[in-house]
Amino acid sequence: MTNAPKLQDTKPRGGVAQSISDSLVVAKRNLIRMTRIPEMIIFGLIQPIMFVVLFSYVFGGSISVGGSTSPAAYREFLMAGIFAQTVTFATAGAGAGIADDMHKGLIDRFRSLPMARGAVLTGRTLADLVQTTLTLVVLAIVALLVGWRTHENIGKVLGGFALLLLLGYAFSWIGALIGLSVRTPEAATSGGLIWLFPLTFISNAFVPSENMPTFLRTIAEWNPFSATVQAARELFGNLPPGYPVPDAWPMQHPVWASIIWSVLIIVVFRTLAVRKYRSATA
């Protein structure tokens, strides 16, 4: 009779620890995939760079900001809007990526593994956040080359970029829900962009909201996109002298409004996306 060696007992990880670990593994998988398909990153950089150059030189000098039509004044006013548009447009990529994984059956493979259900979506959104950060860094360098400058200390400037990334992360959960709700990556891309155009253009991103019709101005001033743009302008020191700040609460307290909007979007759409994921893979 031989005595079998006694296996060492292992304690199962807690739910939160396992979810964090699994999310980081999935995020690493998506980041490796991005590096192996460099055109994803390159094409993601071309569009925002074109927006910076075109808006700076085509509209610079044509739009009055704070009573001035100076191209330099408009360029500084514009950049926070371009940054915000860039991080939110990443929503389409997030949705298309998840829809592609669903279409290829990769999600079914994840289901067979002992991993937290929400980790697949969290890992994907974290990887998208890293890509968005890289895009934002390159875009900021291009903006500096065309004449954009900040006029606050480094802490406030970094705080402005942090709010932009928080908004982008929040919107990536909207993209995740869209990606889970459609059948093809092409539909996810279209569905991820069609609602972003009115959201970004009915805002204070490219023109002051004061000249809009009353009902559009109200929408723009309570738009979560506008709150983050206004907060970034304040933290960058890019509000021109004499620029009239609207009376709406989000415009008077844009930093708090931006944080509240972003956190609210994350809570609501993460809950909906995880629920949709569970029903789609049940």
N, C-alpha and C positions, 0 to 999 in steps of 0.2 A: 504494500500500500504506500503510495507516494502522496506527500502533502503538497497540494497546489499552492504556489505563492499567493499570498494575500495581496490583492490589489489595494492600492492606497485610495481611500475615499476622497472624493473631490467635492467640495461644496459648490453648489450651483451659484452662479452670479446673480446678483439682484437685477430686477427689471431695468432700473435706470442705468446701471453699469453696463449691462449687456446691450441696451439700446445705443448707448454712446459708442461702445466698441464696434458694434456692427455698422453703425452709421459711418464711422471713420474708415472702416474697411471698404464700404461701398463708395465713399467719396474718393478714396485712393484709386479704386478701380476706374472710376470715371475720369480722374485726372490723367491716369496712364493712357486711357483711350484717347483723350484730347491731344496728348503729346504725340501719339502715333498718327493722328489725323491733323497735321498742322494747318491745313487750309481752313479748318473750323475757326481757329484763332485768327488767322490772317484776314479772312472775310469779315469776321466780327470786328476787326479794327478799321477796315477800310471805310465802312459807312459812317461811323461817328467822326472820323477825320475829315471826310467830305463835308459833313454838316458844319464842322468848325470853320473850314476854309470858305465854303460858299456863303454861310450866313454872315461871317465876319466881313467879307469883302463885297458881297452883293447888297446886303441890307445896311451895312455900316454907313452912316451918314444920311440914311433915308428915313430913319425912325427917331423920333424925339424921345429922349429919356431924361426926365427931370428938367425939361426945358432946354436941353442941349441936343444937338444933332451931330455931335462929335463922334467920328468912327471909334475912337478909343473908348469913349464913355459907353457906347452901345456894346462894344466888344466885351467889356467887363460885366455889363449887365447880362449879356447873352450867355456867358460860359456856364453859369450855374444851371441854366435851363438845358443846355446841351449835355452837361454831365448827367442830369436827372433823366433826360430822354434816353441816354445810352444805357443806364442801369435798368430802366424799366423795359426797354425793348429786348433785353435779354430774356424776358418772359417767354417770347416765342420760341427761343432755342430750348429753354427748359421743357416746355410742353412737347416740342417735337422729339426731344430725346427720350422722354418717358413714353410717348406714343410709339416710338420706334422699338423700345425695349418690349413693350406690350405686344407689338405686331410680330416680333421675331420669336416670341415665346420665352424671352429671358426671364421675365417675371415668374413664370411657372417653375423655372430652375431655382430661383430664390426661394420659392415656396417650399421646396423639398429640403431646404437647409434649416437647421435649428437657429433661427435668427429672429430678431424682433421685427414685427410686421412694418412698423413705421420707419425702420432703418433704411429701407430702399429709397423712400422719398426724401428722407432727411439727408442721406448721403449724396443724392443727386443734387439737391439744392445747395449743399455745402460746396460741392465741386463747381457748380455754376457761380457761386459767390467768389471763389478763387479766380475763375476766369474773368468775372466782371471786375475784380480788383486790378488784374493785370491790364485790362482794357482801359480802366480809369487812369492808371498811371501813365500809360502811353498817351492817352488823350490830353492829360494835364501837361505833358511835355510839349505836345503840339500846340496847345493853347499858349504856353509861354513863348513859343517861337513866333506866334502871330501877334504877340503884344499883350496878352492877358497878364495881369498882375494882381496879387493879393495885398491887402493893406492892414492886416491884423497879425497877431503873434502866431507862432507855429502851432500852439495848442488849439486855438480857435480854428485855424485852417484844417488841421487834422480832424477836429470835431465836425466840420462841415462835410468832409469826405466820409466820415463815419456815418453821418445821417443819410448821405446818398447811398451808401452800401446797405444800410439797414432798409431803406426803401426798396432797393433792388432785391434784397433777400425776401422781403415781404411779397413782392410781386412774383417772385419765382414760385411761391406756393399757389398763386392764381394759375400760373402756367402749368404746375403739376396737376391741378384739378382739371384743367382743359385737356391736358395730354391723356388723362385717364378716362375722359368722357367722349373722346372721338376714336375713330377706327384706324386712321392713318396719320403718319407724321405730317403729310401735306396739309391735312385738315387742321392739325394742331398748330401749324405755322400760321395759317390763315386766321384761325380762331384766336390765336395769341396776339395778332397785330390789329385786327379790324376795330377792336374797342380801344386800343391804345392811341390811335390817331386823334379822336375827339378828346380823350382824356388829356393828352399833352398839348393840344393846340387851344382848347378852351381852358387856358391857364395863363399864368403870368410868365411863362418860360421865355417867350420870344418877343412879346410886346407888353407894355403896361396894361393892367386890367382896367384902369380908370377910363379908357376910351371905348370900352365895350358897351353894348346895350345893357340895360339894368339887369335883365334876367340872366344874361350870359356872365355879367360881372359877378353876380351873386354865386353862380356855379363855380366860376374861376377862383373866387376867394375862399370857398369852402372845399375846394378840390385838394385831396391829400398830396397830389403832385405839386400843386402851387405852394403848399405849406413847406415842403422840403426845399423847393427852389428858393423861396424867400429866406428860409433859415440859412441855407448855404450862402446866399448873397450877404446876409448880415455877418456870418462868421468869416467870410472871405474879405469883408470890407468893400464889397462891390456895389453897394447902394450909392448912387450918385448924390451929391449935395442937392437938397431941395426936392428929392424924390418923395412924393406924397404916399405915405403908408395908409392903405385902406383901413376903415374902422372895424372891419370884421375881426372877430377874436383870433382866428388862425393867422391872420396877417399881423396882428398886434403882438402875438406870442408864437412866432413860427417854430421855434425850436421845440417847445412843448407840444405844439400841434403836430409837428412832424413825428415825434416819438410816439405820441398817442395813436395817430393814424397807422403808423407802421406796425406797432405792437398789436393793435386791433385786427389788422389785416392778417398778420401771422396767425393769431389765435383762431380766427374764424376759418380761414382757408386751409390751414393745416389740419384742423379738425375735419373739415369737409373732404379734403384730399385723402386723409388716412381712412376715413369711413368708406370713401369710394373705392380705394385700393382694396380694402378688405372684402367688399362686396364683389369687386371685379375678379378677385382671385379665390373666392370661396368655392 
